Amino acid sequence: MYSFRSRIRFSECGADGRLTLTSLLNYFQDCSTFQSEDLGIGIKPLRERGTLWVVNSWQIDMIRLPELGEEVETGTIPYEIKGFFGKRNFFMKDQAGEYLAKADSLWTYISTETGSPERIPGDILTGYRLEPRLEMEYQGRKIAVPGNDGEKCERIPVTEHLLDANHHVNNGKYVEVAASLVPETSAAKRIRVEYRKQAFLGESFFPRIFRANDRITVTLSDEQNNPYTVVEFSL
């Protein structure tokens, strides 16, 4: 397990004074990045090899979103690495050690030259200490889109502020865009995200919103309705 401690900042909170869903996701992404950097197998060493990790899916279960100024511990647990894939849990706890959120994620190790998966090399396999996965209700990676009659939204161009150091749309930005289309998702108890293809500068999202019972599903697709990402909010 790897973890770091922090305090919830004003810039990370929504109008209710609590950590936003996208800020929570950013904490988790930063945590895994910190671990990889501390192990010497972070962004720069991977870039020199011509490789990077790409996230395939997230499941984030929220128990309670922390408030402004609250001290928290954010941690990650790599629990399975084989072939092209790595699986990680994440968590956030309060000062008393109580869980605020738990998450599961699937990652693929790919070549930046070909965009194809590569077998994970031995030094990376041994670099991460694997531990038992967290106890939580695991939902799986695939998200079913409920029908073809979703509410169409205005086109959203992919601009530079959505990109990360790998020059594609940052994982958290997809969730931020999807959440901005449906304000009531700020009360979500669970988020699932399935990334189907990468989006780059100059492309556009053509969003659709699907509502079914206590779930809201948002697709961010290209002009041919092929999803870049599917985001499911459980209320």
Helices and strands as residue ranges (DSSP letters): E 2-7, G 10-12, H 21-38, H 43-49, E 51-62, E 71-82, E 85-93, E 99-111, H 122-127, E 151-152, E 156-157, G 160-162, H 171-181, G 183-187, E 190-195, E 204-212, E 215-221, E 227-234
